[in-house]
């Protein structure tokens, strides 16, 4: 009888271990993107607008600094006003950004344009040796 209890306990432990291994395998295979090198993740993030690239910081601690190394910045002002001003967001991102080179810098600005801010942002892009500069300024608040 003692042997039967031992066999039942061993079988139970084996099943729990198999289930645990299956769960680990599912987690590892479903998060393959986090196993990619930072340089490749930054390249992938470079295809996103800056707002979405920054939003990836909530994924994990590993993702927090990645957006600061992305070689592109893509800002689009919204005709609907947010709590934070568009100019504040651009300045903040430029200040937090670590990557020394800038491949692409895009600004689409729909609200009233202050040339002081625009001059500062263009200068910041030039200091980072920007390769492509795209400016879309709409004085009437829309792109028609």
Buried (B, 14 or more C-beta within 10 A) or exposed (E): EEEEEEEEEEEEEEEEEEEEEEEEEEEEEEEEEEEEEEEEBBBBBBEBBBBEBBEBBEEEEEBEEBBBBBBBBBBBBEEEEEEEEBBEBBBEBBEEBEBEEBBBBBBBBBBEBEEEBBEBBBEBBEEBEBEEBEBEBBEEEEEE
